[in-house]
């Protein structure tokens, strides 16, 4: 039982921050990569001040020109303060608001640029506030406008 308990954190780390590929012999190779928020967010999406990154609940996927990810942060702030912060900061970084929804202790914000989509989810719990930032390429419209 001791071996299982000691390996669970390692397995979780590899599952969250690794990439599996098939080599020429047909065996799967796992490459471990440390996740850093700036790898996905760059300078265009700031993290709410005072919030801490939670790498165990985050991921970044990159293939060719496509880069998507879901980054989780925790801290202590009111939902309305976080929403106000992003409503002020994101347009200055070139993001256009699409939808902002606030319902109780939760909020969802969606922004776009010509080539990216950003979704921010905020939820205030009993002991902490969780901030989830998801970013990826902007898709094309599936319906034709007349």
TAMOGI-V109908 format. One record per backbone hydrogen bond with DSSP energy under -1.0 kcal/mol. NH is the residue of the N-H (numbers start at 1). CO is the residue of the C=O. If there is no record, write none. Layout:
nh:NH co:CO
nh:NH co:CO
//
This chain:
nh:5 co:1
nh:6 co:2
nh:7 co:3
nh:8 co:4
nh:11 co:7
nh:12 co:8
nh:13 co:9
nh:14 co:10
nh:15 co:11
nh:16 co:12
nh:17 co:13
nh:19 co:31
nh:21 co:29
nh:23 co:27
nh:26 co:23
nh:29 co:21
nh:31 co:19
nh:33 co:17
nh:39 co:36
nh:40 co:37
nh:41 co:37
nh:42 co:38
nh:44 co:41
nh:51 co:48
nh:52 co:74
nh:54 co:72
nh:57 co:54
nh:58 co:55
nh:59 co:70
nh:61 co:68
nh:63 co:66
nh:66 co:63
nh:68 co:61
nh:69 co:135
nh:70 co:59
nh:71 co:133
nh:73 co:131
nh:74 co:52
nh:75 co:129
nh:82 co:78
nh:83 co:79
nh:84 co:80
nh:85 co:81
nh:86 co:82
nh:87 co:83
nh:88 co:84
nh:89 co:85
nh:90 co:86
nh:93 co:90
nh:94 co:91
nh:95 co:90
nh:96 co:112
nh:98 co:110
nh:99 co:110
nh:101 co:108
nh:103 co:106
nh:106 co:103
nh:107 co:122
nh:108 co:101
nh:109 co:120
nh:110 co:99
nh:111 co:118
nh:112 co:96
nh:113 co:116
nh:117 co:136
nh:118 co:111
nh:119 co:134
nh:120 co:109
nh:121 co:132
nh:122 co:107
nh:123 co:130
nh:124 co:105
nh:125 co:128
nh:129 co:75
nh:130 co:123
nh:131 co:73
nh:132 co:121
nh:133 co:71
nh:134 co:119
nh:135 co:69
nh:136 co:117
nh:138 co:115
//
